[in-house]
Amino acid sequence: MNFNGGYNILLEGKPSPVVDRLPEPKKLYLPLRSRRFFFNEICVEDGQQVNAGDIIARNPKNFALPLLAPRGGTVELKTVANHVVLTDIFPPDKKVHIPEKRLPHIAQELGTAGIKRYKLLSLGACQFFYDACGQKELTLTQKRHNRLVAGIRAVVEHPFAWMKNAGHGRTRYRGMRRNALDFGLHVIAYNWKRSFSLASITA
């Protein structure tokens, strides 16, 4: 096998049809702090035994996002700073028991993928992990302001959405005067299109 640049690697034989399973680690170090999350609400005690999927800690400032145990084991809180250490590791149970009466509507609407997703949620997995690191929950004042300006905002933003879909998502020319002329022509085109809609409503 040849690669462009770097080293040429010679592979001999064929890959094995069986994937070897790595042995379980002796210890697992779970960091409590990262660039986006800080799990400072500890939900376990030192020396407590947990199973895979149990909640180790939560991030209270990001929708109480849980930190889940990837394997079962014994919790050590004082071994490494800002880490939860799991010792005496044992693999998770492959089967998640869900009553059959709770599955028919999932199988009918989402199929097998929905059942697997529901099993992850039953283990405590967060369904929208990426959303947890986004904007924080709005205050009551911000929600009230959004309700007041929602009608005006929709009227103002609709022309820009139309122009973006029409190909004005980025500038096409060099210089402010050329792009200003192009933007003005898009506005004229939108007003012309909008005039036909208004005329059909008043007719």
ABEGO torsion letter per residue (X at the ends): XBBBEEBBBBBBEBBBABBBBBBBBABBBBBABBAABBBABBABBBGBBBBBGBBABBBAABGGBBBBBABBEBBBAAABBGBBBBBGBBBBBABBBBBAAAAAAAAAAAEAAAAAAAAAAAAGBBABAAAAABBBBBBAAAAAAAAAAAAAAAAAAAAAAAAAAAGAABBABBEAAAAAAAAAAAAAAAAAAAAAAAAAAAX
